[in-house]
Amino acid sequence: MPLQETSGAASYDAFGGGAPFTPVYIEDIFSCFLYTGNGSTQTITNGIDLSGKGGLVWLKSRSAAQGNFLVDSARGIDYTLYSNLTNAQGSGGGNYITAFNSNGFSMGS
């Protein structure tokens, strides 16, 4: 790797020319959130900006024998990943997740 030529304070040039560094904390990108379904539409507020920064939602029923399903912002709400089945991707994610929001996500009934 070549050496970087500096023209002043080495830290100023080497670390982005004085651009402010914003640390990323785990609570900014990860949330484990238990909720109780209500049989209707529901908004889950977990503090994660899924609409602006993207991400993944992993849902699993704790009261019924249903599989896991994952919906991510790269594929969109119409596609679901099944972590416990051989058909890895399926359609119909929009039946579960209806929107990614700036502070969580919305669910269908």
Secondary structure, 3 states (H helix, E strand, C coil): CCCCCCCCCHHHHHCCCCCCCCCCCHHHHCCCCCCCCCCCCEEEECCCCCCCCCCEEEECCCCCCCCCEEEECCCCCCEEECCCCCCCEEECHHHCEEEEECCEEEECC
